[in-house]
Amino acid sequence: MTKMQYPSVEEKFNTVTAKNTFYFQNIEFEEYHEGRISSIAQNIFLLKNKIERNRLKESVLLEHITEVENGIDAILTITGFSQESLQRIISFTRAKADPALSKLVNKDFWPAEEPSSDEFKEWNLRKVKSLIKTNRKFAEGIVNLFFKGSTIPIIKQVIPLFEFKKLDINKFSFSIESLVDTIIRYKTKGSYSASKGRNPEVVIEKILYSHKIPFEKGILGDIPRTMDFIIPNKALPKIIIECSYEVTTASGMGDKAKTEKTVANYLKKNYPEVIFVGFVDGIGWYVRRGDLRRMVEAYDLVFTFSRDELKRFDNLLTQIFYERQRIF
């Protein structure tokens, strides 16, 4: 059998440079996606025409989302509200017993919740669309959310301002100003999400700085991961703080919970005096109850990022600072 002759490095280099496609294209996928864009555009123009004929009112939007295929997609696109954001606010509404919000969305007419269990099952978009078609009270509630959601105090408290501004009924006037706002929010969504100010760890840093408490980040001992906050330092760790804020669900959350348990066991064995603190928050953890239970088992103390919890954490640091000054 003749030995295969492989091309030289130069020949392989020339293959990549001479035959480079620059942009990957899957023609079938591109055509499918273009068809979807065209469909949403037609959906939006249909809604625009309805509003121009009948004025902007709840009944017009209700008719559109209940009678037009994927009518809710037009609402989401016009406002810039993502499918995931809609799922999150629906999950929040199901989880919270807020009278004003419940009345706004007709929560009493939503499907009954399953008996309590370790898993809170978030409704996917397919289920949401199905409910819109089959449960008129639910559909009315979704329309009310976009019409009057910005007037509900708890929504303003919970939803970040960047998302809250999308619940502006004026966007359905199709004015240049409202369309520009939506375009800008689409354009800046990536940088907004990736910015340091969106990292919950910044909140913890601010509290530590206010107490003039020193800390380090990095690897501690043989733990194969970077620790978020090591107080006061790696040489003499007294408090370890880990932060996990999950806004979506993922199978990796189970692995994260297992990892934290491994870290906790290592700390108890090698640093028995260390206080292991976890900031665990976000609807992702609310949904994954089983993983959440395993996650919190790893920590000595657990906090969320709600204002009262941050105050509790602040008070804890004050207590430690004054009663155990030797730590610092």
N, C-alpha and C positions, 0 to 999 in steps of 0.2 A: 504494500500500500504506500503510495507516494505521500510523503510528509507535506502537510498543508503549508504553503508559504504565506505568512502574514504580511500585510503591508507595513511599510516603515512608519515611523512617527510622523515624518514629513507628509507622507501620503494620507495618513489619517487626519492630520491637521488640515490639509488642503480639502479633504472631503467635507469637513465641518464648515470651513470658511466659504468654499465655492458652492456648496449645496444648501447653505443656511436658508431656512424659510422665514426667519425673522419673527413672524407671528404664527403660532400654531392655529390651524383651522380644521375643524371637523364640519364639513359642509352640511351634513344632515342636521347636526345640532344647531349650527348657525341659522339655517332656514327655519327650524322649529322655533328658535328664540325670536327671530324676526316676526314670525307669525303671532307669537304671544304678545309682542310689543304692539303690533297692529291691532290685535283684539282688544287690548286694554285701552288703546287710544280711541277706538270706536266706542267702547264702553263709556269712556269719559265724555266724548262729544255727545253721546246719547243723553247722558245725565245733564250736561250743560244745556242742551236744547229743552229738556223738560223743565229745568229751573227757569229758563228765559220765558217759557210759555206760561208756567203756573206759579212763578215766584218761588223763592227759597222758603220752604217750610218742611216740617217733619214728614208730612204725608208723601212728599215727592221723593225724599230719600228712602222712606220705607217701601214705597212701591218699587223703587229701583233695585234695592238689595233683595227683595223677596221675589220679584218677577223676572229680573234679568240674570242670566247665567253669569256667575262670578261678579255680580253687581257690587259686592263689598270691596272687590279689588279696586274699583274706581274710587271709592271713598278713601281707601288707604293711600292710593297713589296721589290723589289731590292734596291730601293733608301731609303726606310724607311719613305717615304712621306705618311702621313695618308690620308684617304678619306676626312676628315674634312679640312686638310690643303689644299688639292686640291680645295675643294669648296670655301675656304676663298680666295685663290689667284685668282680664277675665278671671284668671287664677286668683289674683289679689281680691277681687270682688267676692269670689266663692269662699275665700279663706277668712275674710274679715266681716264681722257683723256690724257694719256701720249703717245706721238707719237711713241717713240721707242718700248714701250711695245705693243701698238696696232698693229704696223707693224709686230712684231715678231709672234704674235698669230693670225694674220689675222682677227682682230676684225671687220673689215668692212663686213665680211661675217658671223658674228654671228647673231643670231636672233635679230630683232629690239627690243629695250626696250619698255615696255608699257608706255603710257602717265604718266607723273609724278603724283604721289599720295603719301599718307602718309606712304605707305608700299612698301619697296624695297624687292621684292620676290627673295630670294636666290635660285639658282638652286640646287636641290638635286642630289645625285649621279645617280639616275635612269635617270634623264633628261640629265645629262652629258654623260652617256654611250650611250643614245639614239642619242645625237648629234654626238658623235664620229662615230656611225654607219651610220648616214644619211647625215652628213655634212662633206665632205672631207676636206674642208678648215679649219673647226673647229678642226678636228682630226690632221691636219698638225700643227696647232697652238699649240696644247697640246704637240706634239712631240718636236716642237721648244722650248717650255718652258723648257723641260728637257735637251735638247741639248745645248741651248744657253741662258737660263734664267739667269744664273749667270753673263752674260756680260751686262745685262740691269741695268743701275745705280739705277733706282727707286726701282727695286726688292731688290737690296742690301741694299738700305736705309730703306725699310719697313720691310722686313722679318728678324726676329731675326737670329743671326749667327748660332745658333743651327739648325735651319731649313734650312737656306741658304746653309749650307755645304752639304745638301742632294741633291741639284741640281748640282751634280757632274757627268758628263758624263762618267767618268772613272769607275763608279760603274757597268756599263754594260760590262766592261772587265772581270768581275767576278774574279778579282784578290783577293788574300787573304787579302791584305791591305784594299781594298774597302769593302769587306764583313765583316771584323772585325769592320770597322767604322760603318757600318749599324747596326751590332749586338750591339755594345756599345751604340749607340744612342737609340735603342729600349730599352736596359736595363736601361739606365739612364733617360729615358723620364719622369718617375714618379717623381724622386727626383729633376730633373731640373724644372719641372712645379711647384712643391710644395715649392721650395726653396724661402727664403725671398727675394733674389735678383730679383725674377720674379714678386714680388709684386709692382705694380705701386706706392703704398704709400711710398716706400723707396725713390723715386725720390722727392716727396714732402718734406719728412723729411730732405733730404740733403739740399734743398733750405732753409728750415727754420733754420737748423743748421748754414748755411753759414751767415745768418743774426743775429745769436744768439737770435732768437726769441723763447721764451719758449712756450710749449704747453703740453696739457694733452689729454689722450684718456679716454673714458668711458661714463657712463650714466650722462646726464645733466637733472636735474629736474625730471619731470614726463615722459620724452621721453622714451618709452620702447625699446630702442636699444642703442648700443654702438656707440658713435660719433667718427669719425676717428681722427679729430684734433680739439681741443678746445683751442683757443689762447686768452689770455695767460694761463688761468686756468678756472676751473669750477666755482670758486667763483665770478670771474668778467669776464665772457666771452665777447669778443669783435668780434672775428672772428670764425666762424664754417666752417670747410672744410670737405666735404664728397667726397669719391672717389668711382666711379663705372666704372670698365673696363670690358666689356663683349665681349668675343671672339666668343661666340655662342649665339643662340637665345633660349629663354625659356619663357614659359607663366608667370613665376614668375616675369619677368621684369615689367609687368603691375602692379603687387602688389607693387613692389619696387617704381615705380613712384607714386603710391597712398600714400605710406608711407612717401616719401619725401615731398609731399604736406602737409600731416598732421604735419610733423616736422616743415615745414616752417610756418604754421599757429600758431603752439605753440610758436615758436621763436618770431614771430611778436607780439604776445599777451604778452608774459612774458619777452622777451629781445628785445625790439623794436630797440635798437641801434646796435644789432648784425648784422654783414655782413655775409650772408649765401652764401658760395662758393661751387660750385660743379665741380669736375673733372669728366667729362662724356666722355667716349671714347670707341673705339673698334667697330668692324664690327657688333657686336650684336645690338648695339644701332643704327648703320647706317641702319640696316635692319628693325628694329621695329620703324618706323618713328612716329607712333601714340603715342606709349609709350614714345619715346624720347621727343616729344613735351610736354607731361604732366610732364616729368621729369625735363626739363629745366625751366618750369614755376615756379618750387618750389624755384629756386635759384636766388639770387641777381646778381651773377656773375658766368659765366660758362667758363671753360677752358678744353682743351684737353692736351694730352701729346706730341704733336708735339713740335719741338724745338722752333719755334717762339712763341707758346702759353706758353711754360715754361718760355721763356724770358719775355713775357708780365706779367706773374704772378710774376716773380722776380722783375720786375720794379714796380709792384703794391705794393709789400712788402716794397721796398725801399722808395716809396712815403709815405706809411703809417708810416714807421719807423721814417722818418725825420719830417713829418708834424704832427704826432700824437703820439709823444713819451710818452705821458701820458698813452697810452694803456699798455705799458710795464713797 
